[in-house]
Structures are given as structure tokens and as C-alpha cells.
Amino acid sequence: MNRLLEVGFKKVGCWKLVDDAPAYELDDTGRLRNILYAFIAGDQVKYIGKTVQALATRMIGYRTPGAGQSTNIRNNANIKQLLQAGQAVEIYALPDSGLLHYGQFHLNLAAGLEDSLIAIIDPDWNGGRRTREIEETAEAKAAPIEPEQTFEVKIGATYYEQGFFNVPVHSSSLFGAHGQTIEIFCGDNKEPILGTINRNANTNGSPRIYGRRHLRDWFQSTLHEGAAVDVEILSPTSIKVRSRLR
């Protein structure tokens, strides 16, 4: 654990049980790409990995592993087992600042450090090098198209009057679990509205974001009915909503 802290890892989130299944929470680091991450339980490093995707997108694979994604399936089970036993499972990460270069070439921090960290720390959930290479290749081929991080919503009459909106299916997987609180940053406001993620309102399971009267008031003070907004996903439980000029 201390070795990770010494090279700059910091806590960015955690795993918890929601309806007896692992669900993750991440801070703003969740939207960063090209990143090293680790799962920590009781000050013990359980797993180290890297991703070129947004960290939140990579965590989706562990939350809902696909068929044939053996690393995702195994870690989903490992995380669930610890959580059911009452142990905390924390997520640490080391973003690539983009400042490391060799001559004019950028050095990929995640790719450069991963093997060395695994070899020295030897986390329980990491397989041997050859096993990891086979699994990562298989999972890369099976990986779905990455969900969009920003989408447009037209604020029709119901949204405008009641202060909520639906998330399109193609971005659904980037949001948190049903019932979680979500921060909604409206326009240039520094303080968020606190809303709720509801995954039961739509038959396809995509989230409905409730901001209620506070979001309604912002809609009505900033937009006209039928206007469009851009919604940027900052993390599974944080978004920014901006008016779109038409």
C-alpha cells in the first residue's frame, strides 16, 4: 500500500454492495483516461490494472462483466466476496499527467509502471504476466463501443415543469446505481444541485435524473420550453448541464 502512495496513487472511490451486487463510486478522476488503478482492502493491494478508457468506463466492466471476460468476472466475484464479509474495497488511481517525455515522445506512465508494480507487490488478484496478456487481448476484442461522455437532451414540457430528464440508452452505463445521489452542476454554478438517479422509471433501465424543484427552477430561469441542453458526465454520480444555443 505505501509503495503505491509513494509513487502518487490516491484514493478516488470505493466499491459497495447495491442489491447484493458490486457498485462503484468515483470522484472526478472517473472521467480520466490512460490511468493506473488499484483495488485496496484492509491496506492490502488486491489488484493493479491499467486502462486507456475513462476509469469509470473500465469499472463498468467489473460491475457488469460480459461473457468471456474472465478478469472482469473474477474480480467481480472477489470484490463481492469481500464486501459481503464486511470489508471495505477502495479504488486508488495514478493518472498520467502527460508530462513525461523521452525527447519528443510522450512516455505512457500506466504502461511503463504496471508490470513493475505487479512484479514487486504481487497482488493476490493479478495472474501471471502471460495470463494477463491473454485475458487483456480477449477482453479488448470483446469490449463494447465506449459510451458517450456528453449527450443532448431536449427539455420538453414535462421536464421543464417537473425538473427531471431521461438519460439516453447509449450513455446509461456511465451512471451510478438506482437510488444514488447525483451532483448536478447547472451552467457556471459552482455549487451543485443534489438529485437522484432512478433506474426504475424507464422500462429499458436507463436512468431518470431527478433534480426536482431546484432543477426545474434552473430550467425555467435559464431556458425556454423545448430548448436543448448538453449534459456532460463527470463521474457516475456527477454531471454538468449547460444550455445549448439554438
C-alpha positions in Angstrom: 0.0 0.0 0.0 2.7 2.5 1.0 4.6 1.8 -2.2 1.6 3.0 -4.2 1.2 6.1 -2.2 4.9 6.9 -2.6 4.6 6.9 -6.4 1.5 9.1 -6.3 -1.6 6.9 -6.1 -4.5 8.5 -4.4 -7.9 7.2 -3.3 -10.5 8.1 -5.9 -13.5 5.9 -4.9 -14.8 2.7 -3.5 -16.9 -0.4 -4.1 -20.1 -1.1 -2.2 -23.0 -3.6 -2.4 -26.2 -2.4 -4.0 -28.9 -5.0 -4.2 -26.2 -7.6 -3.3 -24.1 -6.7 -6.3 -20.9 -4.6 -6.5 -21.4 -1.0 -7.5 -18.7 1.7 -7.6 -18.4 5.3 -6.6 -15.7 7.6 -8.1 -14.7 11.2 -7.8 -13.9 13.3 -10.9 -11.0 11.1 -11.7 -13.5 8.7 -13.2 -13.6 10.6 -16.4 -9.8 10.5 -16.9 -8.2 8.1 -19.4 -4.8 6.4 -19.6 -4.7 5.6 -16.0 -3.3 3.1 -13.5 -5.7 1.9 -10.8 -5.7 -0.5 -7.8 -8.2 -2.2 -5.6 -7.3 -2.0 -1.9 -8.8 -3.9 1.0 -7.5 -3.6 4.6 -4.3 -1.8 3.4 -3.6 -4.7 1.2 -3.2 -4.2 -2.6 -5.5 -6.8 -4.2 -5.3 -5.8 -7.8 -3.4 -3.4 -10.1 -4.6 -2.6 -13.6 -4.4 0.0 -16.4 -6.9 1.3 -18.9 -6.8 3.7 -21.9 -10.6 4.1 -21.4 -12.1 6.5 -18.9 -11.7 5.0 -15.5 -15.4 5.0 -14.9 -15.9 3.0 -18.2 -13.3 0.4 -17.1 -15.1 0.0 -13.7 -18.3 -0.8 -15.6 -16.6 -4.0 -16.8 -16.0 -5.1 -13.3 -19.6 -4.1 -12.2 -21.3 -6.0 -15.0 -18.8 -8.4 -16.6 -19.6 -9.8 -20.1 -19.4 -13.4 -21.1 -15.8 -14.5 -21.7 -14.3 -11.5 -19.8 -12.5 -13.7 -17.3 -10.7 -10.9 -15.4 -13.9 -8.9 -15.0 -15.8 -12.0 -13.9 -13.1 -13.0 -11.4 -12.7 -9.5 -9.9 -16.4 -9.0 -9.7 -16.6 -12.2 -7.6 -13.6 -11.2 -5.5 -15.0 -7.7 -4.7 -18.4 -9.1 -3.9 -16.9 -11.7 -1.5 -15.0 -9.1 0.5 -18.0 -6.7 0.6 -20.3 -9.5 1.8 -17.7 -10.2 4.5 -17.9 -6.6 5.7 -14.5 -5.5 4.3 -14.1 -2.2 2.5 -12.8 -2.2 -1.0 -11.3 1.1 -2.1 -10.2 2.3 -5.5 -6.9 4.1 -5.9 -5.5 5.6 -9.1 -2.5 7.2 -10.7 -3.4 9.5 -13.6 -1.0 10.2 -16.4 -0.1 13.9 -16.2 1.2 13.8 -19.8 4.5 15.5 -18.6 6.8 12.5 -19.0 8.7 12.6 -22.3 11.8 10.9 -23.9 12.9 13.5 -26.4 9.8 14.5 -28.3 7.9 11.3 -27.4 5.4 11.0 -24.6 6.0 8.2 -22.2 2.9 6.2 -21.2 3.1 6.2 -17.4 0.4 3.5 -17.0 2.0 1.1 -19.4 5.5 1.7 -18.0 4.7 1.2 -14.4 2.1 -1.6 -14.4 4.4 -4.6 -14.9 7.0 -3.3 -12.3 4.3 -2.6 -9.7 2.7 -6.1 -10.2 6.1 -7.8 -10.1 7.2 -6.1 -6.8 3.8 -6.0 -5.0 2.4 -9.3 -6.3 -1.3 -8.6 -5.7 -3.5 -11.5 -4.9 -5.9 -11.0 -7.8 -3.4 -10.5 -10.6 -2.4 -13.6 -12.6 1.0 -14.2 -14.1 2.1 -12.0 -17.0 1.2 -14.4 -19.7 -2.3 -15.0 -18.2 -2.8 -11.2 -18.1 -1.8 -10.7 -21.7 -4.2 -13.4 -22.9 -7.1 -12.1 -20.9 -6.5 -8.4 -21.8 -6.3 -9.3 -25.5 -9.5 -11.3 -25.3 -11.3 -8.6 -23.4 -10.1 -5.8 -25.7 -11.7 -7.7 -28.7 -14.9 -8.3 -26.8 -15.1 -4.7 -25.4 -18.2 -2.7 -26.5 -18.0 0.7 -28.1 -17.3 3.2 -25.3 -20.5 5.1 -24.2 -20.7 8.8 -25.0 -19.5 11.1 -22.2 -21.7 14.0 -23.4 -25.2 13.9 -24.7 -28.0 16.3 -25.7 -31.4 16.5 -24.0 -34.4 18.4 -25.3 -36.3 20.0 -22.4 -39.9 19.3 -23.3 -42.9 20.4 -21.3 -42.8 17.6 -18.7 -39.0 18.0 -18.0 -39.5 21.8 -17.9 -42.4 21.7 -15.4 -41.1 18.9 -13.1 -37.3 19.2 -13.1 -36.1 15.8 -14.4 -34.8 14.3 -17.6 -34.1 10.8 -19.0 -30.6 9.6 -20.0 -30.3 8.1 -23.5 -29.5 4.3 -23.6 -26.1 4.8 -25.1 -24.9 6.7 -22.0 -26.8 4.7 -19.4 -23.9 2.5 -18.3 -21.9 5.6 -17.2 -24.3 6.4 -14.4 -24.5 5.0 -10.9 -26.9 2.7 -9.3 -30.6 3.2 -8.6 -31.2 5.5 -5.7 -27.8 7.1 -5.6 -27.5 10.8 -5.0 -26.1 12.7 -8.0 -24.5 16.1 -8.2 -25.9 18.3 -10.9 -23.8 21.4 -11.8 -26.0 23.8 -13.7 -24.4 26.2 -16.1 -21.5 28.0 -14.4 -22.8 27.4 -10.9 -20.1 26.2 -8.5 -22.5 24.6 -6.1 -24.4 21.5 -7.3 -28.0 20.6 -7.1 -28.4 17.3 -5.3 -30.6 15.0 -7.4 -31.4 11.3 -7.5 -30.7 8.5 -10.0 -33.8 6.4 -10.7 -33.3 3.3 -12.8 -36.9 2.0 -12.3 -38.8 4.8 -14.1 -37.9 3.7 -17.6 -38.6 0.2 -18.9 -35.2 -0.1 -20.6 -33.4 0.6 -17.3 -31.8 3.8 -18.4 -31.6 6.4 -15.6 -34.0 9.2 -15.0 -32.3 12.1 -13.3 -34.5 13.9 -10.8 -33.4 17.4 -9.7 -37.0 18.3 -8.8 -37.8 21.9 -7.9 -34.2 23.1 -7.9 -33.5 21.8 -11.4 -37.0 23.0 -12.5 -36.2 26.5 -11.3 -32.9 26.5 -13.2 -34.6 25.2 -16.4 -37.3 27.9 -16.1 -34.9 30.7 -15.3 -32.3 29.8 -18.0 -34.2 28.1 -20.8 -37.4 28.3 -22.8 -39.6 25.2 -23.0 -38.3 22.9 -25.8 -34.7 24.2 -25.6 -31.8 21.8 -25.6 -29.1 21.2 -23.0 -25.7 19.4 -23.2 -25.1 17.0 -20.3 -21.5 16.2 -19.5 -20.8 13.1 -17.4 -18.1 14.0 -14.8 -18.4 10.7 -12.9 -21.2 8.2 -12.3 -22.7 10.5 -9.7 -21.8 13.9 -11.0 -22.9 15.8 -14.2 -22.8 19.3 -15.7 -25.8 20.7 -17.5 -25.3 23.6 -19.9 -27.8 25.3 -22.1 -27.3 24.9 -25.9 -27.8 27.9 -28.0 -30.2 27.4 -31.0 
